[in-house]
Amino acid sequence: MKSRLLTVSVLLAAIWPAVPAMATPAGAITLFSAAELPVQCDATLSRTGKQIAALEKLPLPKVTLQNTLQAWNRLDIEVQNLAGPVGLLSEVSPDAAVRKAAEACELKLMALFNKTGQSRALYQRFKALKASDEIDVEARRQTLEEFERAGVNLPKARREQVRKLQDSLTRLSQDFARNLRDNKTKLSFTPDELAGVPKEFLAKARRDDAGNYLIGFDAPESEAIMGFADNEAVRQRYQYEFSRRGGEANLAILREVMHKRQQLAQLMAYPDYATFVLKQRMAASPDNVNRFLAEVQSQVEALEKRELAELGAEKAKHLNLPQAGLKRWDFLYYEQKLRKARYSIDAQAVRAQFPSEPTVKWMLKVSSDLYGLEFRANPDLPKWHDDVRGYDVFDRANGTYLSSFYLDLFPRDGKYKHAAAFPVRAVSTLEKRTPVSVLVTNFSRDGFNQDELETLFHEFGHVLHGVLSQTRYALNAGTAVKRDFVEAPSQMYEEWPRRAEAQKLFNEVCPTCKPIDPQLMERLNQARQFGQGIRYARQRLFAAYDMALFSGKAVDPMAVWSEMEGNTPLGHVPGTQFPGSFGHIVGGYAAGYYGYMWSEVLALDMLSAFGDNVMNPSIGARYRQLILENGGQRDPNQLVESFLGRKPSPDAFFREITGQRAPVSATANKQGSGS
């Protein structure tokens, strides 16, 4: 899920994780021009400032649900009408001038959020508010908590320090992301150097006047070089440069971010930033997170070593040597070799099995059947690029319009470089407001490989969380949940493309396509089990590094990384600079990267409710109603327990990460008819 700005103010919980658009028709996003943005930004801020001032003057004895919490919701929506398009355009607009203007507006919005979050007058009015309904009580509690975390109860001088720190952190986060997004570096390779790289990729790659290939850092380029280039020196060079794409500038930004976040935590009377952040999370404390990460490491350590030894043996076999030392730039290449030799998996054959357009239609078919929906392409929705497609979502049972979403699937210069769902407009049933989400990815146009296929379903899981949300207030909408729960619905949805009962729907959307080969899928599911130890050990390292940076003890992020990575089996490659491209820890996942695995505990446990049939519509309807529609208006522990009918268990997660999970194919062969 995409959430770049730091959560600090009472407004931000609503405005950044779930931000809407000025919409006519229902699902339209207002695509401001570079000239319009500053005008609209200033006008909205002026209007909002007056509304906030009026609310601050409301006599305390006259505070009611209608003139306080509900009025606050309308004010939230007013600001979101600007913040939604602004947050999206800053990351996806093809026009650099629009991106620049959007970033400038983001700074002004964050300044408003930070200032408003410290309004004692507003805080007093929410304190005076009496609420009895469960949802109203929770919305009031969350709003008061955001005021308190913005420093509303601090002395004036400390409040001002907190506000300045928050404003500065917003600018630093923007700078870090921009340095990655706008990096146009191209590495030059001769045709001979790129032996082994798929010809389909090379046919579309840019070339210079000398005939050399120019390769950048987008995901399809990285996968092609690191997974298939036979020349080890090429992979080594690419891995080195890829790790440095944030440059010294981003390392300097990260150091400053660490320093300012520690200052912020201490001003808020917390020992460190991790403790401050985790106060609002399911994990609750750094000790709980570190114990969880230690358990993950103890579970995967032996498997990681065995898998690395197998890859080392594959390298020795390939090079016709008695033994060969595996390097960090070897992992993807020899994993591909092993997958092909052991499981007869050809990466290009997988792409041919899942061509782009039919695969997207298949995902929509799976989602519509599971949740009782109808997706209708809407060519009248505005586009910021020709690749973008818009859809409206309807309830199949009664024909009611529910929401809209957009797909922006392929890479281009100046675009956000990863995969994310942008919750551009938050739902509010109180105001009859429908949601809009945008799926932004950087997939190959030549079809999906296994990882991309699961990423597609993963990110669309976030979209579904947003567009099926039915929350009363905008601040609770969709993915505006606790950060260590937000990945659970999307992680669970990764399972669907692996299952036979979902795969059989493929030819319903593309009768002329080659049917999904069940033997290929069985081999893919078996191959997926290989590398689990390596992958989860790496995730554990990222999460532990994140926690180390914000424990209040770390000084230099590069020194900490080189030491921690140096203690892993493949060691640290001198000169590489991974921290300069680790956008999560400068954005909204600081002291929260562990949440990917924490969420997966819940995701795999919720998956168990579907048993042998992930296309069971009755369970899908129950999941939609309990988990997706509730967003953040109920505690995630309560929601998961209600859905499962018991307390959550980590057993399925630990079976998954240690490669002990039962093969999917063995279960899939027993599937029913989807009822």
KAWO-V677386 format. One record per residue. N is the residue number from 1. PSI is psi in degrees with one decimal (none if undefined). Layout:
n=N psi=PSI
n=N psi=PSI
This chain:
n=1 psi=142.7
n=2 psi=121.7
n=3 psi=99.2
n=4 psi=-34.4
n=5 psi=150.8
n=6 psi=133.3
n=7 psi=109.0
n=8 psi=-29.7
n=9 psi=169.2
n=10 psi=-32.8
n=11 psi=-32.9
n=12 psi=-36.6
n=13 psi=-32.2
n=14 psi=-39.6
n=15 psi=-38.8
n=16 psi=-47.9
n=17 psi=-22.0
n=18 psi=86.9
n=19 psi=136.5
n=20 psi=-177.2
n=21 psi=153.8
n=22 psi=118.3
n=23 psi=118.8
n=24 psi=112.5
n=25 psi=-166.7
n=26 psi=-43.3
n=27 psi=11.0
n=28 psi=143.6
n=29 psi=132.1
n=30 psi=118.5
n=31 psi=88.3
n=32 psi=145.6
n=33 psi=169.2
n=34 psi=-34.3
n=35 psi=-35.8
n=36 psi=-32.5
n=37 psi=-53.0
n=38 psi=-33.9
n=39 psi=-50.1
n=40 psi=-38.3
n=41 psi=-51.3
n=42 psi=-38.5
n=43 psi=-43.2
n=44 psi=-42.9
n=45 psi=-39.5
n=46 psi=-46.5
n=47 psi=-44.6
n=48 psi=-40.8
n=49 psi=-40.2
n=50 psi=-39.0
n=51 psi=-38.5
n=52 psi=-43.4
n=53 psi=-39.3
n=54 psi=-40.7
n=55 psi=-35.1
n=56 psi=-26.3
n=57 psi=-0.7
n=58 psi=124.3
n=59 psi=132.9
n=60 psi=-40.5
n=61 psi=-16.4
n=62 psi=7.8
n=63 psi=127.6
n=64 psi=170.2
n=65 psi=-40.8
n=66 psi=-43.1
n=67 psi=1.1
n=68 psi=-74.3
n=69 psi=-44.7
n=70 psi=-35.8
n=71 psi=-37.2
n=72 psi=-38.0
n=73 psi=-41.7
n=74 psi=-37.3
n=75 psi=-41.7
n=76 psi=-48.5
n=77 psi=-41.2
n=78 psi=-46.7
n=79 psi=-37.5
n=80 psi=-28.4
n=81 psi=-26.5
n=82 psi=-46.7
n=83 psi=-30.7
n=84 psi=-59.7
n=85 psi=-37.6
n=86 psi=-47.5
n=87 psi=-36.2
n=88 psi=-50.5
n=89 psi=-30.2
n=90 psi=-19.5
n=91 psi=-20.6
n=92 psi=-12.5
n=93 psi=134.4
n=94 psi=-13.8
n=95 psi=114.3
n=96 psi=-32.9
n=97 psi=-37.0
n=98 psi=-44.8
n=99 psi=-42.9
n=100 psi=-44.2
n=101 psi=-37.1
n=102 psi=-41.6
n=103 psi=-39.8
n=104 psi=-39.5
n=105 psi=-37.8
n=106 psi=-41.5
n=107 psi=-41.7
n=108 psi=-40.5
n=109 psi=-44.3
n=110 psi=-35.9
n=111 psi=-40.5
n=112 psi=-45.8
n=113 psi=-45.8
n=114 psi=-40.0
n=115 psi=-46.1
n=116 psi=-36.3
n=117 psi=-15.7
n=118 psi=13.1
n=119 psi=110.1
n=120 psi=-30.8
n=121 psi=-44.9
n=122 psi=-43.0
n=123 psi=-44.2
n=124 psi=-36.3
n=125 psi=-35.6
n=126 psi=-31.8
n=127 psi=-37.5
n=128 psi=-16.9
n=129 psi=134.1
n=130 psi=125.9
n=131 psi=139.9
n=132 psi=-34.3
n=133 psi=139.9
n=134 psi=-42.3
n=135 psi=-40.5
n=136 psi=-40.5
n=137 psi=-44.3
n=138 psi=-40.7
n=139 psi=-41.5
n=140 psi=-44.2
n=141 psi=-46.6
n=142 psi=-39.8
n=143 psi=-45.2
n=144 psi=-41.2
n=145 psi=-39.7
n=146 psi=-39.0
n=147 psi=-46.8
n=148 psi=-37.8
n=149 psi=-14.4
n=150 psi=-6.0
n=151 psi=20.9
n=152 psi=-29.1
n=153 psi=3.2
n=154 psi=157.3
n=155 psi=156.7
n=156 psi=-45.5
n=157 psi=-40.6
n=158 psi=-34.8
n=159 psi=-43.3
n=160 psi=-38.8
n=161 psi=-43.8
n=162 psi=-45.2
n=163 psi=-42.9
n=164 psi=-39.1
n=165 psi=-43.9
n=166 psi=-42.8
n=167 psi=-42.2
n=168 psi=-40.6
n=169 psi=-33.7
n=170 psi=-46.2
n=171 psi=-41.8
n=172 psi=-40.4
n=173 psi=-42.4
n=174 psi=-45.8
n=175 psi=-43.7
n=176 psi=-48.7
n=177 psi=-39.9
n=178 psi=-39.6
n=179 psi=-33.5
n=180 psi=-46.6
n=181 psi=-38.4
n=182 psi=7.7
n=183 psi=117.6
n=184 psi=18.8
n=185 psi=135.0
n=186 psi=128.0
n=187 psi=137.5
n=188 psi=129.8
n=189 psi=139.7
n=190 psi=159.8
n=191 psi=-39.0
n=192 psi=-37.3
n=193 psi=-26.4
n=194 psi=25.8
n=195 psi=135.8
n=196 psi=-23.5
n=197 psi=134.7
n=198 psi=135.0
n=199 psi=-29.3
n=200 psi=-36.6
n=201 psi=-46.7
n=202 psi=-31.3
n=203 psi=-25.1
n=204 psi=-4.7
n=205 psi=148.4
n=206 psi=149.9
n=207 psi=151.8
n=208 psi=-177.1
n=209 psi=-24.2
n=210 psi=-1.4
n=211 psi=3.3
n=212 psi=149.6
n=213 psi=140.4
n=214 psi=112.8
n=215 psi=126.4
n=216 psi=-154.9
n=217 psi=14.4
n=218 psi=158.5
n=219 psi=-46.1
n=220 psi=-33.4
n=221 psi=-45.0
n=222 psi=-44.7
n=223 psi=-40.3
n=224 psi=-42.8
n=225 psi=-51.7
n=226 psi=-26.4
n=227 psi=-19.8
n=228 psi=-16.1
n=229 psi=120.0
n=230 psi=-29.5
n=231 psi=112.1
n=232 psi=-35.5
n=233 psi=-33.2
n=234 psi=-46.1
n=235 psi=-40.7
n=236 psi=-46.4
n=237 psi=-44.2
n=238 psi=-44.0
n=239 psi=-40.0
n=240 psi=-50.5
n=241 psi=-37.2
n=242 psi=-41.4
n=243 psi=-20.7
n=244 psi=12.9
n=245 psi=-18.8
n=246 psi=-22.0
n=247 psi=176.4
n=248 psi=-28.8
n=249 psi=-43.6
n=250 psi=-31.1
n=251 psi=-40.4
n=252 psi=-40.2
n=253 psi=-44.3
n=254 psi=-41.8
n=255 psi=-42.7
n=256 psi=-39.5
n=257 psi=-45.8
n=258 psi=-46.7
n=259 psi=-46.3
n=260 psi=-35.7
n=261 psi=-35.4
n=262 psi=-41.7
n=263 psi=-43.9
n=264 psi=-47.4
n=265 psi=-43.1
n=266 psi=-37.4
n=267 psi=-31.6
n=268 psi=9.6
n=269 psi=32.1
n=270 psi=149.3
n=271 psi=-26.2
n=272 psi=168.3
n=273 psi=-35.1
n=274 psi=-42.9
n=275 psi=-41.0
n=276 psi=-47.7
n=277 psi=-45.8
n=278 psi=-11.8
n=279 psi=-29.3
n=280 psi=2.7
n=281 psi=166.9
n=282 psi=-37.0
n=283 psi=-31.2
n=284 psi=-34.2
n=285 psi=156.0
n=286 psi=-36.1
n=287 psi=-43.0
n=288 psi=-40.8
n=289 psi=-47.4
n=290 psi=-34.8
n=291 psi=-41.6
n=292 psi=-45.4
n=293 psi=-36.1
n=294 psi=-37.9
n=295 psi=-41.1
n=296 psi=-47.7
n=297 psi=-43.0
n=298 psi=-31.0
n=299 psi=-35.0
n=300 psi=-11.2
n=301 psi=-48.5
n=302 psi=-40.7
n=303 psi=-41.0
n=304 psi=-45.9
n=305 psi=-40.4
n=306 psi=-42.7
n=307 psi=-40.4
n=308 psi=-37.1
n=309 psi=-39.3
n=310 psi=-39.6
n=311 psi=-37.2
n=312 psi=-39.7
n=313 psi=-36.6
n=314 psi=-39.1
n=315 psi=-45.4
n=316 psi=-41.6
n=317 psi=-43.9
n=318 psi=-38.3
n=319 psi=-0.4
n=320 psi=47.6
n=321 psi=154.9
n=322 psi=-33.1
n=323 psi=157.9
n=324 psi=137.1
n=325 psi=127.0
n=326 psi=133.6
n=327 psi=165.0
n=328 psi=-32.9
n=329 psi=0.0
n=330 psi=-20.9
n=331 psi=-57.1
n=332 psi=-37.6
n=333 psi=-49.5
n=334 psi=-20.9
n=335 psi=-42.5
n=336 psi=-43.4
n=337 psi=-45.7
n=338 psi=-42.1
n=339 psi=-38.7
n=340 psi=-41.5
n=341 psi=-44.0
n=342 psi=-36.5
n=343 psi=4.5
n=344 psi=43.8
n=345 psi=120.5
n=346 psi=120.0
n=347 psi=-39.9
n=348 psi=-30.1
n=349 psi=-34.6
n=350 psi=-43.4
n=351 psi=-39.3
n=352 psi=-31.9
n=353 psi=-28.6
n=354 psi=69.4
n=355 psi=150.6
n=356 psi=-59.6
n=357 psi=-50.0
n=358 psi=-33.2
n=359 psi=-39.5
n=360 psi=-42.7
n=361 psi=-37.5
n=362 psi=-45.6
n=363 psi=-41.6
n=364 psi=-37.5
n=365 psi=-45.4
n=366 psi=-46.4
n=367 psi=-40.3
n=368 psi=-41.0
n=369 psi=-38.4
n=370 psi=-41.5
n=371 psi=6.1
n=372 psi=48.8
n=373 psi=165.0
n=374 psi=126.2
n=375 psi=125.5
n=376 psi=121.7
n=377 psi=135.7
n=378 psi=95.1
n=379 psi=-11.3
n=380 psi=-10.4
n=381 psi=141.4
n=382 psi=148.5
n=383 psi=141.6
n=384 psi=-7.7
n=385 psi=153.1
n=386 psi=-24.0
n=387 psi=-18.9
n=388 psi=139.4
n=389 psi=140.7
n=390 psi=147.4
n=391 psi=146.2
n=392 psi=147.9
n=393 psi=129.0
n=394 psi=149.9
n=395 psi=122.5
n=396 psi=-30.4
n=397 psi=-38.6
n=398 psi=0.5
n=399 psi=7.9
n=400 psi=134.1
n=401 psi=131.5
n=402 psi=-41.8
n=403 psi=-177.5
n=404 psi=159.4
n=405 psi=162.6
n=406 psi=148.0
n=407 psi=124.6
n=408 psi=90.2
n=409 psi=-18.7
n=410 psi=152.4
n=411 psi=154.8
n=412 psi=162.7
n=413 psi=140.0
n=414 psi=1.7
n=415 psi=150.0
n=416 psi=132.9
n=417 psi=-5.7
n=418 psi=-154.9
n=419 psi=132.0
n=420 psi=154.4
n=421 psi=123.0
n=422 psi=112.1
n=423 psi=85.2
n=424 psi=-26.7
n=425 psi=129.5
n=426 psi=141.5
n=427 psi=152.1
n=428 psi=104.1
n=429 psi=-29.4
n=430 psi=-37.1
n=431 psi=13.0
n=432 psi=43.9
n=433 psi=127.7
n=434 psi=150.4
n=435 psi=160.4
n=436 psi=133.7
n=437 psi=157.6
n=438 psi=125.7
n=439 psi=119.3
n=440 psi=120.3
n=441 psi=178.7
n=442 psi=57.6
n=443 psi=158.6
n=444 psi=148.1
n=445 psi=-5.3
n=446 psi=24.0
n=447 psi=172.6
n=448 psi=135.4
n=449 psi=-178.2
n=450 psi=-46.0
n=451 psi=-42.7
n=452 psi=-37.0
n=453 psi=-45.6
n=454 psi=-33.3
n=455 psi=-39.8
n=456 psi=-49.4
n=457 psi=-38.5
n=458 psi=-55.1
n=459 psi=-32.8
n=460 psi=-24.9
n=461 psi=-39.2
n=462 psi=-43.1
n=463 psi=-46.4
n=464 psi=-38.4
n=465 psi=-36.3
n=466 psi=-49.9
n=467 psi=-15.4
n=468 psi=-0.6
n=469 psi=141.9
n=470 psi=48.9
n=471 psi=151.3
n=472 psi=-42.2
n=473 psi=148.0
n=474 psi=-31.8
n=475 psi=-15.8
n=476 psi=3.6
n=477 psi=138.1
n=478 psi=-115.5
n=479 psi=9.8
n=480 psi=62.9
n=481 psi=178.2
n=482 psi=136.9
n=483 psi=-29.4
n=484 psi=12.0
n=485 psi=-20.9
n=486 psi=-29.0
n=487 psi=-13.1
n=488 psi=-49.8
n=489 psi=-36.1
n=490 psi=-37.4
n=491 psi=-39.5
n=492 psi=-37.1
n=493 psi=-14.1
n=494 psi=-22.6
n=495 psi=-27.6
n=496 psi=-44.4
n=497 psi=-11.2
n=498 psi=-14.3
n=499 psi=139.7
n=500 psi=-37.7
n=501 psi=-26.0
n=502 psi=-37.5
n=503 psi=-31.8
n=504 psi=-12.7
n=505 psi=-9.8
n=506 psi=-46.6
n=507 psi=-8.8
n=508 psi=-30.8
n=509 psi=-18.7
n=510 psi=79.7
n=511 psi=-25.9
n=512 psi=-8.1
n=513 psi=155.6
n=514 psi=127.1
n=515 psi=147.5
n=516 psi=124.4
n=517 psi=113.3
n=518 psi=-31.4
n=519 psi=-39.5
n=520 psi=-43.9
n=521 psi=-36.5
n=522 psi=-41.3
n=523 psi=-38.8
n=524 psi=-41.6
n=525 psi=-36.0
n=526 psi=-42.8
n=527 psi=-31.4
n=528 psi=-28.2
n=529 psi=-28.3
n=530 psi=136.2
n=531 psi=-1.1
n=532 psi=-41.7
n=533 psi=-43.7
n=534 psi=-46.2
n=535 psi=-44.7
n=536 psi=-29.6
n=537 psi=-37.6
n=538 psi=-42.6
n=539 psi=-39.9
n=540 psi=-40.5
n=541 psi=-46.9
n=542 psi=-44.8
n=543 psi=-40.6
n=544 psi=-37.6
n=545 psi=-45.8
n=546 psi=-47.5
n=547 psi=-38.3
n=548 psi=-38.7
n=549 psi=-31.1
n=550 psi=27.0
n=551 psi=-5.0
n=552 psi=-1.4
n=553 psi=-28.8
n=554 psi=145.8
n=555 psi=-56.0
n=556 psi=117.0
n=557 psi=-32.3
n=558 psi=-38.5
n=559 psi=-41.0
n=560 psi=-43.8
n=561 psi=-46.3
n=562 psi=-34.2
n=563 psi=-47.0
n=564 psi=-45.0
n=565 psi=-32.6
n=566 psi=-22.8
n=567 psi=2.3
n=568 psi=163.7
n=569 psi=-35.3
n=570 psi=-6.9
n=571 psi=-174.4
n=572 psi=134.6
n=573 psi=113.9
n=574 psi=136.9
n=575 psi=-19.6
n=576 psi=153.1
n=577 psi=56.5
n=578 psi=-42.7
n=579 psi=-27.5
n=580 psi=-8.7
n=581 psi=8.6
n=582 psi=76.4
n=583 psi=-27.7
n=584 psi=-41.9
n=585 psi=-10.2
n=586 psi=-25.6
n=587 psi=-142.6
n=588 psi=-2.0
n=589 psi=13.9
n=590 psi=134.0
n=591 psi=30.5
n=592 psi=3.1
n=593 psi=-28.5
n=594 psi=-24.8
n=595 psi=-24.6
n=596 psi=-44.1
n=597 psi=-36.3
n=598 psi=-44.6
n=599 psi=-36.2
n=600 psi=-29.3
n=601 psi=-47.1
n=602 psi=-36.5
n=603 psi=-48.9
n=604 psi=-30.2
n=605 psi=-41.6
n=606 psi=-35.4
n=607 psi=-33.5
n=608 psi=-23.7
n=609 psi=-23.1
n=610 psi=-11.8
n=611 psi=-130.0
n=612 psi=7.1
n=613 psi=95.5
n=614 psi=-7.4
n=615 psi=18.1
n=616 psi=110.8
n=617 psi=-27.7
n=618 psi=-39.4
n=619 psi=-37.2
n=620 psi=-42.0
n=621 psi=-39.7
n=622 psi=-41.2
n=623 psi=-44.2
n=624 psi=-46.3
n=625 psi=-44.0
n=626 psi=-48.4
n=627 psi=-53.8
n=628 psi=-43.9
n=629 psi=-27.0
n=630 psi=-17.3
n=631 psi=-128.4
n=632 psi=17.8
n=633 psi=-5.8
n=634 psi=153.5
n=635 psi=133.8
n=636 psi=-32.9
n=637 psi=-42.1
n=638 psi=-41.8
n=639 psi=-46.7
n=640 psi=-42.3
n=641 psi=-39.1
n=642 psi=-40.9
n=643 psi=-43.0
n=644 psi=-25.4
n=645 psi=17.9
n=646 psi=172.5
n=647 psi=146.1
n=648 psi=152.2
n=649 psi=142.5
n=650 psi=1.5
n=651 psi=-44.8
n=652 psi=-37.7
n=653 psi=-46.2
n=654 psi=-28.3
n=655 psi=-38.8
n=656 psi=-49.4
n=657 psi=-14.8
n=658 psi=10.4
n=659 psi=20.8
n=660 psi=2.9
n=661 psi=141.8
n=662 psi=137.5
n=663 psi=136.1
n=664 psi=-39.8
n=665 psi=-34.7
n=666 psi=-34.9
n=667 psi=-41.9
n=668 psi=-32.8
n=669 psi=-14.1
n=670 psi=6.0
n=671 psi=150.7
n=672 psi=-159.6
n=673 psi=5.5
n=674 psi=21.2
n=675 psi=none
